[in-house]
Amino acid sequence: VAGPGVTAIFEADSPPSREIRDLGYLVIGICAAIFVVVQAILVIAIVRGVRARRRADAAGDTGEPVQLHGSVPIEVAWTVIPVVIVFVLTMITIRTIRDIDLTEAPEGALEVVVIGHQWWWEFRYPSEDGDDGKEVVVANELHVPVGRPVWLRLESADVIHSFWVPRLAGKKDLVPAWTNHLWFTAERPGLYLGQCAEYCGTQHAHMLLRVYAHPQDEFDAWLDRQRRPAVEDPSVEAGRRVFVEYACMNCHTIDGTSDGMFGPNLTHLASRDTIGSGFITLDRENLRAWIDDPQRLKPG
């Protein structure tokens, strides 16, 4: 049985994904029924044809061509039934799209700005009422509360990307100079995996998505920790000097240290499970290899 942490398109843990799944089941069911009926008619026609040929052979038939006559009721049914099926599927699809493709954020939704980059994800949590006004910026790992609608504002910094976490919602493109929206409500805690679903360059396959759903109190605690300044630890002072003295600070932001504009925000990097957009786990060995030669791990 699939659970959180598994990319399963027929396992739904959010209202939009459930509607998409149910529509998929309906389409599969109708197509399966059509397939069975057509194959049954084909088998019957073959069997009757074989029997007729055997009877003709036994009677010494000369093999003269048989004149076939169409059946008006069958031809009408063969036209009307597909039209009805297509009409029903069209109406149900329109209703599903209207239900999941909202034009405004659901009431009480958490709003997050999603920016697609080659090849990683940027998530910005604007300040809400009661916050200290500080925007939280993280990379690649989206954290959300369970049971609360999440309203995503989808943007792109370069080319077209596509946000897809199949257990939570359908695909939605991130288009340069255009803003799309997507919503979902995670119904149980856990890790939900996704993927950029629009080819966007060399490392498209390694532009992964990780969505962590927490109970509301745990999410609030995570958000509060992300708002805090980077930890001042004397034991890593040498690494801080390297970060400041070399080109790292030109691309990466660390609150209170640098204000880079191009790479992922690294303020609380150690709180993440992965680096490289979910491509590899975050540990000392992988982090050292990434800093030493990222092109070897993720060319491009």
Contacts in CASP RR format, 6 or more apart in sequence:
PFRMAT RR
TARGET T0000
AUTHOR 0000-0000-0000
METHOD contacts of the structure
MODEL  1
VAGPGVTAIFEADSPPSREIRDLGYLVIGICAAIFVVVQAILVIAIVRGV
RARRRADAAGDTGEPVQLHGSVPIEVAWTVIPVVIVFVLTMITIRTIRDI
DLTEAPEGALEVVVIGHQWWWEFRYPSEDGDDGKEVVVANELHVPVGRPV
WLRLESADVIHSFWVPRLAGKKDLVPAWTNHLWFTAERPGLYLGQCAEYC
GTQHAHMLLRVYAHPQDEFDAWLDRQRRPAVEDPSVEAGRRVFVEYACMN
CHTIDGTSDGMFGPNLTHLASRDTIGSGFITLDRENLRAWIDDPQRLKPG
2 8 0 8 1.000
2 11 0 8 1.000
3 11 0 8 1.000
4 13 0 8 1.000
4 167 0 8 1.000
4 188 0 8 1.000
4 189 0 8 1.000
4 190 0 8 1.000
4 191 0 8 1.000
4 192 0 8 1.000
4 213 0 8 1.000
5 190 0 8 1.000
5 191 0 8 1.000
5 192 0 8 1.000
5 193 0 8 1.000
6 167 0 8 1.000
6 193 0 8 1.000
7 166 0 8 1.000
7 167 0 8 1.000
7 193 0 8 1.000
7 194 0 8 1.000
7 195 0 8 1.000
8 166 0 8 1.000
8 167 0 8 1.000
9 21 0 8 1.000
9 166 0 8 1.000
10 21 0 8 1.000
10 25 0 8 1.000
11 21 0 8 1.000
11 167 0 8 1.000
12 18 0 8 1.000
12 20 0 8 1.000
12 21 0 8 1.000
12 167 0 8 1.000
13 167 0 8 1.000
13 168 0 8 1.000
13 186 0 8 1.000
13 187 0 8 1.000
13 188 0 8 1.000
13 192 0 8 1.000
14 167 0 8 1.000
14 168 0 8 1.000
14 169 0 8 1.000
14 184 0 8 1.000
14 185 0 8 1.000
14 186 0 8 1.000
14 187 0 8 1.000
15 100 0 8 1.000
15 184 0 8 1.000
15 185 0 8 1.000
16 99 0 8 1.000
16 100 0 8 1.000
16 168 0 8 1.000
16 169 0 8 1.000
16 170 0 8 1.000
16 183 0 8 1.000
16 184 0 8 1.000
17 166 0 8 1.000
17 167 0 8 1.000
17 168 0 8 1.000
17 169 0 8 1.000
17 170 0 8 1.000
17 184 0 8 1.000
19 96 0 8 1.000
19 99 0 8 1.000
19 100 0 8 1.000
20 96 0 8 1.000
20 100 0 8 1.000
20 169 0 8 1.000
20 170 0 8 1.000
23 92 0 8 1.000
23 93 0 8 1.000
23 96 0 8 1.000
26 89 0 8 1.000
26 92 0 8 1.000
27 89 0 8 1.000
30 85 0 8 1.000
30 89 0 8 1.000
34 85 0 8 1.000
56 63 0 8 1.000
100 169 0 8 1.000
100 170 0 8 1.000
100 183 0 8 1.000
102 181 0 8 1.000
102 183 0 8 1.000
103 181 0 8 1.000
105 111 0 8 1.000
105 149 0 8 1.000
105 151 0 8 1.000
105 181 0 8 1.000
105 183 0 8 1.000
106 149 0 8 1.000
106 151 0 8 1.000
106 183 0 8 1.000
106 185 0 8 1.000
107 149 0 8 1.000
108 148 0 8 1.000
108 149 0 8 1.000
109 148 0 8 1.000
109 149 0 8 1.000
109 150 0 8 1.000
109 151 0 8 1.000
109 183 0 8 1.000
110 125 0 8 1.000
110 128 0 8 1.000
110 144 0 8 1.000
110 145 0 8 1.000
110 148 0 8 1.000
110 149 0 8 1.000
110 150 0 8 1.000
110 151 0 8 1.000
111 126 0 8 1.000
111 151 0 8 1.000
111 152 0 8 1.000
111 153 0 8 1.000
112 123 0 8 1.000
112 124 0 8 1.000
112 125 0 8 1.000
112 142 0 8 1.000
112 144 0 8 1.000
112 150 0 8 1.000
112 151 0 8 1.000
112 152 0 8 1.000
112 153 0 8 1.000
113 123 0 8 1.000
113 124 0 8 1.000
113 126 0 8 1.000
113 152 0 8 1.000
113 153 0 8 1.000
113 155 0 8 1.000
114 121 0 8 1.000
114 122 0 8 1.000
114 123 0 8 1.000
114 142 0 8 1.000
114 152 0 8 1.000
114 153 0 8 1.000
114 154 0 8 1.000
114 155 0 8 1.000
114 163 0 8 1.000
114 174 0 8 1.000
115 121 0 8 1.000
115 122 0 8 1.000
115 123 0 8 1.000
115 124 0 8 1.000
115 155 0 8 1.000
115 156 0 8 1.000
115 157 0 8 1.000
115 174 0 8 1.000
116 122 0 8 1.000
116 155 0 8 1.000
116 156 0 8 1.000
116 157 0 8 1.000
116 158 0 8 1.000
116 161 0 8 1.000
116 174 0 8 1.000
117 157 0 8 1.000
117 158 0 8 1.000
117 263 0 8 1.000
118 158 0 8 1.000
118 159 0 8 1.000
118 200 0 8 1.000
118 201 0 8 1.000
118 203 0 8 1.000
118 207 0 8 1.000
119 196 0 8 1.000
119 200 0 8 1.000
119 201 0 8 1.000
119 202 0 8 1.000
119 203 0 8 1.000
119 204 0 8 1.000
119 206 0 8 1.000
119 207 0 8 1.000
119 277 0 8 1.000
119 298 0 8 1.000
120 139 0 8 1.000
120 140 0 8 1.000
120 207 0 8 1.000
120 263 0 8 1.000
120 264 0 8 1.000
120 276 0 8 1.000
120 277 0 8 1.000
121 139 0 8 1.000
121 140 0 8 1.000
121 142 0 8 1.000
121 207 0 8 1.000
121 209 0 8 1.000
121 277 0 8 1.000
122 137 0 8 1.000
122 138 0 8 1.000
122 139 0 8 1.000
122 157 0 8 1.000
122 264 0 8 1.000
122 265 0 8 1.000
123 137 0 8 1.000
123 138 0 8 1.000
123 139 0 8 1.000
123 141 0 8 1.000
123 142 0 8 1.000
124 135 0 8 1.000
124 136 0 8 1.000
124 137 0 8 1.000
125 135 0 8 1.000
125 136 0 8 1.000
125 137 0 8 1.000
125 138 0 8 1.000
125 223 0 8 1.000
125 226 0 8 1.000
126 135 0 8 1.000
127 133 0 8 1.000
127 134 0 8 1.000
127 135 0 8 1.000
131 227 0 8 1.000
132 227 0 8 1.000
134 227 0 8 1.000
136 223 0 8 1.000
136 226 0 8 1.000
136 227 0 8 1.000
137 253 0 8 1.000
137 265 0 8 1.000
137 267 0 8 1.000
138 226 0 8 1.000
138 265 0 8 1.000
138 268 0 8 1.000
138 272 0 8 1.000
139 263 0 8 1.000
139 264 0 8 1.000
139 265 0 8 1.000
139 272 0 8 1.000
139 277 0 8 1.000
140 208 0 8 1.000
140 209 0 8 1.000
140 210 0 8 1.000
140 264 0 8 1.000
140 272 0 8 1.000
140 274 0 8 1.000
140 275 0 8 1.000
140 276 0 8 1.000
140 277 0 8 1.000
140 278 0 8 1.000
141 210 0 8 1.000
141 211 0 8 1.000
141 212 0 8 1.000
141 272 0 8 1.000
141 273 0 8 1.000
141 274 0 8 1.000
141 278 0 8 1.000
142 209 0 8 1.000
142 210 0 8 1.000
142 211 0 8 1.000
142 212 0 8 1.000
143 211 0 8 1.000
143 212 0 8 1.000
143 214 0 8 1.000
143 219 0 8 1.000
143 222 0 8 1.000
143 223 0 8 1.000
144 150 0 8 1.000
144 186 0 8 1.000
144 211 0 8 1.000
144 212 0 8 1.000
144 213 0 8 1.000
144 214 0 8 1.000
144 219 0 8 1.000
145 186 0 8 1.000
145 213 0 8 1.000
145 214 0 8 1.000
145 215 0 8 1.000
145 216 0 8 1.000
145 219 0 8 1.000
145 220 0 8 1.000
146 186 0 8 1.000
146 187 0 8 1.000
146 188 0 8 1.000
146 189 0 8 1.000
146 213 0 8 1.000
146 214 0 8 1.000
146 215 0 8 1.000
146 216 0 8 1.000
146 219 0 8 1.000
147 185 0 8 1.000
147 186 0 8 1.000
147 187 0 8 1.000
147 216 0 8 1.000
148 185 0 8 1.000
148 216 0 8 1.000
149 183 0 8 1.000
149 184 0 8 1.000
149 185 0 8 1.000
150 183 0 8 1.000
150 184 0 8 1.000
150 185 0 8 1.000
150 186 0 8 1.000
151 181 0 8 1.000
151 183 0 8 1.000
152 163 0 8 1.000
152 172 0 8 1.000
152 181 0 8 1.000
152 182 0 8 1.000
152 183 0 8 1.000
153 179 0 8 1.000
153 181 0 8 1.000
154 163 0 8 1.000
154 172 0 8 1.000
154 173 0 8 1.000
154 174 0 8 1.000
154 179 0 8 1.000
154 180 0 8 1.000
154 181 0 8 1.000
154 182 0 8 1.000
155 174 0 8 1.000
155 178 0 8 1.000
155 179 0 8 1.000
156 174 0 8 1.000
156 175 0 8 1.000
156 176 0 8 1.000
156 178 0 8 1.000
157 176 0 8 1.000
158 176 0 8 1.000
158 200 0 8 1.000
159 176 0 8 1.000
159 200 0 8 1.000
159 201 0 8 1.000
160 173 0 8 1.000
160 174 0 8 1.000
160 175 0 8 1.000
160 176 0 8 1.000
160 198 0 8 1.000
160 200 0 8 1.000
161 173 0 8 1.000
161 174 0 8 1.000
161 196 0 8 1.000
161 198 0 8 1.000
161 200 0 8 1.000
161 207 0 8 1.000
162 171 0 8 1.000
162 172 0 8 1.000
162 173 0 8 1.000
162 174 0 8 1.000
162 196 0 8 1.000
162 197 0 8 1.000
162 198 0 8 1.000
163 171 0 8 1.000
163 172 0 8 1.000
163 173 0 8 1.000
163 174 0 8 1.000
163 182 0 8 1.000
163 196 0 8 1.000
163 197 0 8 1.000
163 209 0 8 1.000
164 170 0 8 1.000
164 171 0 8 1.000
164 172 0 8 1.000
164 194 0 8 1.000
164 195 0 8 1.000
164 196 0 8 1.000
164 197 0 8 1.000
164 209 0 8 1.000
165 184 0 8 1.000
165 192 0 8 1.000
165 193 0 8 1.000
165 194 0 8 1.000
165 209 0 8 1.000
165 211 0 8 1.000
166 194 0 8 1.000
167 192 0 8 1.000
167 193 0 8 1.000
168 184 0 8 1.000
168 186 0 8 1.000
168 192 0 8 1.000
168 211 0 8 1.000
169 182 0 8 1.000
169 183 0 8 1.000
169 184 0 8 1.000
170 182 0 8 1.000
171 197 0 8 1.000
171 198 0 8 1.000
172 180 0 8 1.000
172 181 0 8 1.000
172 182 0 8 1.000
173 180 0 8 1.000
173 198 0 8 1.000
174 180 0 8 1.000
186 192 0 8 1.000
186 211 0 8 1.000
186 213 0 8 1.000
188 213 0 8 1.000
189 213 0 8 1.000
189 214 0 8 1.000
189 215 0 8 1.000
190 212 0 8 1.000
190 213 0 8 1.000
190 214 0 8 1.000
191 210 0 8 1.000
191 211 0 8 1.000
191 212 0 8 1.000
191 213 0 8 1.000
192 210 0 8 1.000
192 211 0 8 1.000
192 212 0 8 1.000
192 213 0 8 1.000
193 208 0 8 1.000
193 209 0 8 1.000
193 210 0 8 1.000
193 211 0 8 1.000
194 208 0 8 1.000
194 209 0 8 1.000
194 210 0 8 1.000
194 211 0 8 1.000
195 207 0 8 1.000
195 208 0 8 1.000
195 209 0 8 1.000
196 204 0 8 1.000
196 207 0 8 1.000
196 208 0 8 1.000
196 209 0 8 1.000
198 204 0 8 1.000
200 207 0 8 1.000
202 299 0 8 1.000
202 300 0 8 1.000
203 298 0 8 1.000
203 299 0 8 1.000
203 300 0 8 1.000
206 276 0 8 1.000
206 277 0 8 1.000
206 278 0 8 1.000
206 279 0 8 1.000
206 298 0 8 1.000
207 277 0 8 1.000
208 274 0 8 1.000
208 277 0 8 1.000
208 278 0 8 1.000
208 279 0 8 1.000
210 273 0 8 1.000
210 274 0 8 1.000
210 278 0 8 1.000
214 222 0 8 1.000
225 268 0 8 1.000
225 271 0 8 1.000
226 267 0 8 1.000
226 268 0 8 1.000
226 271 0 8 1.000
229 255 0 8 1.000
229 256 0 8 1.000
229 267 0 8 1.000
230 254 0 8 1.000
230 255 0 8 1.000
230 256 0 8 1.000
230 257 0 8 1.000
230 267 0 8 1.000
230 268 0 8 1.000
240 257 0 8 1.000
242 248 0 8 1.000
243 249 0 8 1.000
243 252 0 8 1.000
243 254 0 8 1.000
243 257 0 8 1.000
243 258 0 8 1.000
244 257 0 8 1.000
244 258 0 8 1.000
248 258 0 8 1.000
249 257 0 8 1.000
249 258 0 8 1.000
249 260 0 8 1.000
250 258 0 8 1.000
250 260 0 8 1.000
250 262 0 8 1.000
251 260 0 8 1.000
251 261 0 8 1.000
251 262 0 8 1.000
251 263 0 8 1.000
252 258 0 8 1.000
252 260 0 8 1.000
252 263 0 8 1.000
252 264 0 8 1.000
252 265 0 8 1.000
252 266 0 8 1.000
253 259 0 8 1.000
253 260 0 8 1.000
253 261 0 8 1.000
253 263 0 8 1.000
253 265 0 8 1.000
253 266 0 8 1.000
253 267 0 8 1.000
254 265 0 8 1.000
254 266 0 8 1.000
254 267 0 8 1.000
255 267 0 8 1.000
269 275 0 8 1.000
269 282 0 8 1.000
270 282 0 8 1.000
272 282 0 8 1.000
273 281 0 8 1.000
273 282 0 8 1.000
274 280 0 8 1.000
274 281 0 8 1.000
274 282 0 8 1.000
275 281 0 8 1.000
275 282 0 8 1.000
275 286 0 8 1.000
275 287 0 8 1.000
275 290 0 8 1.000
276 290 0 8 1.000
276 297 0 8 1.000
276 298 0 8 1.000
279 297 0 8 1.000
279 298 0 8 1.000
280 286 0 8 1.000
280 290 0 8 1.000
280 297 0 8 1.000
286 297 0 8 1.000
289 296 0 8 1.000
289 297 0 8 1.000
290 297 0 8 1.000
END
